[in-house]
Amino acid sequence: MMKSQINVRRLFLGCALILCACSCLRASPAPPTDVSITQGPKGRLTVKEQSVLQIPCVYQLPDLLRQSNSVTLRWRKDGKTLRLAELGQASSTTSEPQLETLLREDARLTLNKETGTLHFASVLASDAGVYQCQLLVEGQSAISSGSGTLEVIEQLKFMPQPTSKNLELGSVSKVHCKAQGTPVPQVKWMRETQLPLPANVTDHNGTLIFRGVTNEQRGQYTCFAANSQGQISATVSINVVVAPKFSVPPVGPVEVSEADVAVMHCQATGEPKPTIQWDKDLAYLNENNTDPARFRLLENGTLEIHNVQAEDEGRYGCTIGSSAGFKREEVLLVVRSNKSASNSIVTRIIIVIICLAFLYFVLVLGLKLWYRYRRHMGKVQLDDAAHAAADADADGHEHAEHEPCLTEANSSKNLKSKLRESTILEQESQVADDIV
């Protein structure tokens, strides 16, 4: 009896649990799907440049989705993403949760996450285009608003602002003046506000063309730009210059010895008068890197270096410049050390000694040959004299009665004289052989 009662109670308890589970399943709500954009950009909106603008994007989003990070608000311009913002509360990282600037380099644009509004602090001409906002829900296709076109009335202004120029004498030059605005402005040039343009100067759609610049064309020129917004003007100065030129360029290389003075010339002409600046190995010379007692820059541009040192050797550049331009020329400075100079002197002395020795050898050899020649000639004369004496003796016997009688003493005297000369020549030749 007791066993039957226990089974019945368990059965009723199981049925109660099943009924409770069924009732709980029926009580759970369905997931929210009501996500929409009720107001977005539409039609055509026209604003002036530099004005403040707000483009709305009103949306509906269930509270459950607001607690998550699964919904993203996106603004697009001309089909390209402009701004993105996650609408979940946990995604906020800025000091002002309702505002988020996605492009940090352009702080003019901010996005209000609560209302979806795109805010322009100052409208620019580049902001013109087609805008659209979208809601991106995870797992669903994008929900888009209508498209709206923004037109910007561009402020009348010069782009870029005209600037003064230096024109080279005799050249063909141009000075530009460009203006922007809505509607497109008309641009024209005048001289000194009201005077017509000088000869050889024309205005072509806002560009001044100078054909053969002369000194008479220098002065003040004004550019005017006008449209329905009004008129603006800009005045510039036109100056005529002559590009700097070297009248005396640096010429080298320049070679000097240590402790001597190095002189490097550099002179220039131009209008305005060009300045002259020297540099050594591309480092400009000044009081901080040179010794003023040794380095002197003369008024005409010549550079003098007194008491030249070995470290002064290098490439020196002369730069001439003015508002008309710059030019540069280089010259090489070579410093000969005293040691090398002394070595050069010793070398020269050795060369001189060798040359003198060679001349001495040639002189001695010539003397030897001369003495030998004289000795040979003496022998020849001696032989001729002996033959002449023999012939005289033979003829003396045959013609003794017809010719005066020559004494024997005169004949022997001539022979002794010839022998003495021959002996002297042999001694001189021997001396010459000893010297060689």
TASUL-V383549 format. One line per field, one symbol per residue. ss: DSSP state (A for helix, B for strand, O for the rest). psi: psi as a letter, one per 20 degrees, with the letter a starting at -180 (. if undefined). Layout:
BEGIN
ss->???
psi->???
END
This chain:
BEGIN
ss->OAAAAAAAAAAAAAAAAAAAAAAAAAAOOOOOOOOBBBBOOOBBBBBBOOOOBBBOOBBBOOAAAAOOOOBBBBBBBOOBBBBBBBOOAAAOOOOOOOBBOOOOOOOOBBBBOOOOOBBBOOOOAAAOBBBBBBBBBOOOOOBBOOOBBBBBBOOOBBOOOOOOBBBBOOOBBBBBOOBBOOOOOBBBBBBOOOBOOOOOBBBBOOBBBBBOOOAAAOBBBBBBBBBOOBBBBBBBBBBBBBBBBBBBOOOOOBBBBOOOOBBBOOBBBBBOOOBBBBBBOOBBOOOOOOOOOOBBBOOOOOBBBOOOOAAAOBBBBBBBBBOOBBBBBBBBBBBBOAAAAAAAAAAAAAAAAAAAAAAAAAAAAAAAAAAAAAAAAAAAAAAAAAAAAAAAAAAAAAOOOOOOOOOAAAAAAAAAAAAAAAAAAAAAAAAAAAAO
psi->ghhhhghgghghgghhhghghghhhhhpqqqqjmprohpapqbppprqqjrpqppqnprppqhhhhirkjpppppqpkjqpgqqppiqhiipirhnhiqpohohinihpqpohgijpppohoprhiipapqqqqpoppjrqpoqarqqppppopqprporpqqqqppppirorqpqopqqrorpqppqqqplgiqrqrqjpqonljopooomprhiiqappppppqaihbqrqpprpoqprpqqqohnqppaqpprrqiappppqoqqqrorpqqppqqoljoppahhjrohhhpporhjipppoqmprhiiqapppoppqaiiaqqpqqqpppppqhghghhhggghgggggggghghgghgghggghghhghgghggghgghgghhgghhghhhhhkhihqqppqhghghghghgggghhgghggghgghhgg.
END
